[in-house]
Amino acid sequence: MISEDRNMRILREVGLSAGPVGAKMLSEALGIPQATIGRTLVRLEKQGLAERAGNKGRQITRRGQALLQKQSAVDSRAQIARDLVSLSFDGNRERLLEVMHIREMLEPKCAARAVRLITDKDLVELENYAFGHRYRLSQGQAANEEDLGFHLTIARLSGNQTLYKVLALLLTDNNAYVEFSRAGEAERDVQVTAHFQILEAIRSRDSDAACDAMTRHLNQVIQDVKRVSATEEAL
């Protein structure tokens, strides 16, 4: 299988051609030396991704087309990931609220699933984040890392890697989680209470309660973000 970007570019150009294409034409189209094109075409042919069409040049095979389709799907997923990352905090408060609404859709589901899958060892890890979060806030310190750890641990324990990776992208890019934590600084006791309500629901193995507790918590964070935004606009 071809993994090099240059080889894939050449194969894609062969596939886009209306008919057989030669090294000279590919070199002009791609700006790659003709000799390099020629060696690559030989390699593609040996791998069954391209085939000779008499003296007219080479054309893509069904195997080559299948590889391009597979690569296209990979590229699409990568673009989706990049788009998700671009949604995270970039200085735009409306964007921050968009991310919060995505969290509001995903994280309650994570909490409900975590109830069914969490082990006693996992529970200790989650408790450590909750107690660490409470302690740091009680000392007047930022508890961003503990807040992030609490939420991402629940997402990971949901057993759904897609949900976990999406949330990890949204929360960690550009340190967006710092902004969420900062938005709730005026309501530190509320933050702590919310985390322990979620923790208690998970400890009690109550999926509905865990889902509801997470929903209430995220709704409060949304209100905190709106309040901070309104305050900053008024300044």
Secondary structure by P-SEA (a helix, b strand, c coil): ccccaaaaaaaaaaaaccccccaaaaaaaccccaaaaaaaaaaaaaacccccccccbbbbcaaaaaaaaaaaaaaaaaaaaaaaaaacccccaaaaaaaaaaaaacaaaaaaaaaacccaaaaaaaaaaaaaaaaaaaacccaaaaaaaaaaaaaaacccaaaaaaaaaaccccaaaaaaaaaacccaaaaaaaaaaaaaaaaaccaaaaaaaaaaaaaaaaaaaaaaaaaaaac
